[in-house]
Every structure is written in structure tokens, then in C-alpha cells.
Amino acid sequence: MAATLLDVEAVRARFSSLRDGGFVFLDAPGGSQVPDEVGDAIARALREASANIGANYETSKRVEQVLATAREDGARFLGCSPDDVIFGQNMTVLDFALSRTAARDWKEGDRILVSRLDHDGGVAPWVELAADRGFEVEWVNVTEDLGFDYDDLADRLDDRVRVVACVGSSNAIGTIVDVARVSELAHSVGALCWVDAVQYAAHVPTDVQALDCDVFICSAYKFCGPHFGLAYGRHELLESWRPYKARPAAADPVGRRFEPGTAPYELLAGFSATIAYLESIGGMEAIAAYERELGQRFLDGLPDGATVYGQPTMDGRVPTFLINLEGVDAADAAKRLAGEGFGVWAHDNWYSLGLREKLPYPDSAIRVGLIHYNTADEIDRFNTALAQL
Ligand SMILES: Cc1ncc(COP(=O)(O)O)c(C=O)c1O
């Protein structure tokens, strides 16, 4: 492989779970491994900063510092002001809460567009809201090669469309959506552009200003952090929305208005350690460049008879691959591979219900999800194991 800025052996030394190298984790889209320093930061916060905000004693001040630092780290990660960061339990909970908040003044018959590439965590909130409030939800189609169909989106737009929701990249097949293009189309009819970035943010450097989206939600456990979510909301929207929150609770900065109840402070300390970790290994640019090489190596080394659903090269995708092997049952294969020390999954729909209708396999397919702590050697060993199946 060409030289990259990422020293993968030094990276792996920071993870207890990767140090012996025996098991090959290829399921990052399900959940990534976590460096020890993140766990240490969580434990330290519980030991040294366990209280609530707003009191006059030292421990409470430390909690406030944890919260303020996490907001700054989140802002750097997303490319926005710390004021516009919202923390929550995970992407799905944030999406249910923010979609209801955004729609408080929408009218019966208003339309919501979601993409067939979406995970149901980004679809169900709109489906349930529509069931409660009489909105209409429609799929934006995929193209023949399972990409986002921008023409179909353009055809569906009218002034009743209130939001266009889409993934930043598919959790099943890895395809990246051109969010800036979706934003432009959505904004042309006054609709919001609402991004489920759970997979995207783990692999692509994020700049919500350049994407020009209105809401962008991701989950730290997909990029070596703890189990919690964070979102960006466009400042003017956050100021205009009426939040669902306890009335005396803090409402400054504006993102706080959408964080009801007490935050998981120890996880926020872990999140800050996660961002410090990512920045210390070169940041998302270095990570993306390394993962692109790794992904191409995987594609180049696939055995004959392997089908890759979606993009056949690393162009326009993150290193998440959905594959099948001719004549091999995916569920059996995943079980055998686990026995041989490779962590992959087989599943039917991958929570991507709109995409599933377009995927040609009968029962299930194997998802192989790479991330920056994987090595070229792991990829080669895995491709050999696939060939032996
Ligand atoms: C694209 C995508 N969206 C949403 C989710 C749900 O995220 P969370 O577990 O943070 O609710 C996932 C989980 O894998 C996902 O991959």
C-alpha cells in the first residue's frame, strides 16, 4: 500500500481489544472498537466530576467544564459553532425528538421525503410523526446502480415538502449521498435538508457549513467513542423552534434547549477523549485517505464469484461493503468466518427497508465494514478466508 500519514500499528497499540491481533473486527458500521483512553476518561469523570451543573462547589464546576469542552470538541468535529451542537442518547432518539420539534407548526397534508438509502432510524421518526399528524411520507428512489436519484428528488419537490431526509452514506452498501446537492434541491422549495450522518461522520471529514444542511445527526460509537449521539442544527432554526424541555432548565447556548434532562457527563468526557484521539492520529482527512486505500485493497482482492452491491470502486463510497459469494449462504458464511476469527455480519435488510426492495439477493448478504484501525494484513487474510469458503 502507498505510504499514508496514519501509523496503524501505533493506532492499534491504543486499543486493548486490538492489541493481540487475534480477532479481526470488520463490523465497524455496527459499532467500532474504542481506545483505552476513552474508557479512562469516562472512569476519570465518574471519579472526579460526578455531580450536576449549577452548584458552587468544585465538582460541579468540573462537570460544567466537561460539558463546555465536549460542546467545543463536537463543534470542531462537525464544523459549526459550539452553540449549535446538541447532545442526545443516540441518533434514533435525537431524530425522534428533533423531528417532532421541527414539525410543531406543519399542516396536515405536508410532505416528507426520505431516501431509499436510509436506515430506519432516519425514516421511522417521520413515519410515526406522519401517522400522528396527517403528513405524507414518500421514498426518493435509487438509481439502477443503487445511488441516490437526484432527478427523482427534483421531480417530487413542491411547496408542500417540508423536509428532505437522507443518509450521508448508506449503512448497508456504503454509498455516499451528495448532501450539498440535496440541500440545494430541498432549499429551492423551502424544505429542510435533514441528514442521518451515523455512517458518514465516521469516515468522511465533516463540514456542515459546506454541506449547507439544516440538521445533521451522528453517533459517537461508530467512530471509536462512547454510546451517545450528537447533532448540529442550523442556528436560526434552533432559535426559532419551541423545545420540548423542562421550563426552568438551562437554555443557553441555543443547542442546550434541545437536550432535555441531565446529560451523560461521563460519556461527554469520553467523547472529548475520542475527538482528541482522532485528531492525534491525523484527523478525519488522514483517516479517510487511509480507509480509501484499505477499501480498494479489499475490492481488488475479492475472490471470483463475489458480488458487491452498489459502487464497485472506492469512488463515492465509504469502506462499508455488502457482498455475497456465489453458491455460499451468507448466514452460514458469517458463522464460519466468526469461528475463524473474523467479525462480520449477515442480515436481510440492514434496517434499510427502502433499499432492501431493490437488492437482488434472496435471503441475506454479508456486510464487511472497514475502519482506520484495520490493517492491510487483516484485509488480505479476510479475502483468503472468503476464497476458501
Ligand atoms: C445510517 C444509520 N442511521 C441510524 C442508525 C441508528 O443509530 P443509533 O444507534 O445511534 O440510534 C444507524 C445504526 O447503525 C445507522 O447505521
The ligand as an SDF file (V2000), in Angstrom:
LIG
                    3D

 16 16  0  0  0  0  0  0  0  0999 V2000
  -27.1240    5.0430    8.9380 C   0  0  0  0  0  0  0  0  0  0  0  0
  -27.6100    4.7930   10.3350 C   0  0  0  0  0  0  0  0  0  0  0  0
  -28.5680    5.5570   10.8360 N   0  0  0  0  0  0  0  0  0  0  0  0
  -29.0390    5.4130   12.0770 C   0  0  0  0  0  0  0  0  0  0  0  0
  -28.5560    4.4210   12.8990 C   0  0  0  0  0  0  0  0  0  0  0  0
  -29.0700    4.3110   14.2800 C   0  0  0  0  0  0  0  0  0  0  0  0
  -28.1530    4.9510   15.1040 O   0  0  0  0  0  0  0  0  0  0  0  0
  -28.2520    4.9250   16.6800 P   0  0  0  0  0  0  0  0  0  0  0  0
  -27.8570    3.5580   17.1110 O   0  0  0  0  0  0  0  0  0  0  0  0
  -27.2860    5.9680   17.1230 O   0  0  0  0  0  0  0  0  0  0  0  0
  -29.6460    5.2590   17.0500 O   0  0  0  0  0  0  0  0  0  0  0  0
  -27.5690    3.5690   12.4310 C   0  0  0  0  0  0  0  0  0  0  0  0
  -27.0540    2.4720   13.2570 C   0  0  0  0  0  0  0  0  0  0  0  0
  -26.3270    1.6360   12.8490 O   0  0  0  0  0  0  0  0  0  0  0  0
  -27.0800    3.7610   11.1260 C   0  0  0  0  0  0  0  0  0  0  0  0
  -26.1140    2.9870   10.6170 O   0  0  0  0  0  0  0  0  0  0  0  0
  1  2  1  0
  2  3  1  0
  2 15  2  0
  3  4  2  0
  4  5  1  0
  5  6  1  0
  5 12  2  0
  6  7  1  0
  7  8  1  0
  8  9  2  0
  8 10  1  0
  8 11  1  0
 12 13  1  0
 12 15  1  0
 13 14  2  0
 15 16  1  0
M  END
$$$$
